[in-house]
Structure formats: structure tokens, C-alpha cells
Amino acid sequence: GAGNFNARIVTNLPADGIYLIIANSSERGETGNYSLQANVRP
């Protein structure tokens, strides 16, 4: 992210289906909260 430790990924998935999202820290032993958001567009 811009000037902070947040990462943002914006993408359009090509088809209906089941997708797996894996979130992890960048350094071993780091902990914290994760927030995931998915939107469906018609």
C-alpha cells in the first residue's frame, strides 16, 4: 500500500468458480489481523 503496511490487490476473475485466497505476513513470526473483501458485479 501507499505509505503503510496494508496491501491491496484489485483483480477481475475470468469465470464463475471457487477461488482460494491465501494471506500471510511478509516476515516469519509476525502476527496481526487480516481483512478480505470480495464483490460480485452483475
Buried (B, 14 or more C-beta within 10 A) or exposed (E): EEEEEEEEEEEEEEEEEEEEEEEEEEEEEEEEEEEEEEEEEE
